[in-house]
Amino acid sequence: MTYDEGLAERIRERLGGDPAITEKHMFGGVAFLYRGNMAVGVTGDDLMVRVGPDATDAALARPGARVFDMTGRPMRGWVVVAGTVIGEDEVLDGWLAEGRGFAAGLPPK
């Protein structure tokens, strides 16, 4: 599976200045980790965001968000955001902040 390299580059531009961010190819796409914990990623044309179990329902209520399900089992604490709704930088920035914020609350790996 290929992924939207343009979206990945937009994420790199926004997160690349943070030395705690690393990048790893996984899930047929690319993931961005904060202190070793996955925060966001790109799969296909969409954005994966780690929001945590307590924030999943609120995240799913936002435009373009759906359950993250790669294996037939939904992953609570994760959402996928349609690439069509993250065209505006402010929308993308909000999701990136949410994913990085959750990962920042986890112990470093």
Residue, then its C-alpha position, 0 to 999 in steps of 0.5 A: m500500500t502506498y501513502d500520501e507522501g505530500l501529507a507526510e511531508r506536511i507533517r514533517e514540516r510541522l513536527g520536524g523541529d521537535p527532537a523528540i519526534t522520530e519517523k518510522h515506516m509501518f502499517g504500509g505507511v509512515a508513523f511519527l513517534y514522540r519519545g518512541n510512542m506513536a502519535v500520528g501516521v499516514t496510511g493511504d491518503d488519510l491521517m491516523v491519530r492516537v487520541g487515547p481511549d478516553a478521547t475516542d468518542a469526542a474525536l469520532a464526532r469530528p468531521g472526517a473521523r472514523v474508527f481505526d480498523m486495519t485488522g477487523r478489530p477496531m482500535r480504541g484510542w485511535v482514529v483515522v481522519a479522511g485526507t479530504v478534511i485535513g487540507e487546511d493547515e489549521v485542521l491538520d495542526g489540531w489533529l497533530a497537537e492532539g496526537r502528540g499531546f496524548a503520546a507526550g503523556l506516555p512514558p518514553k520508550 
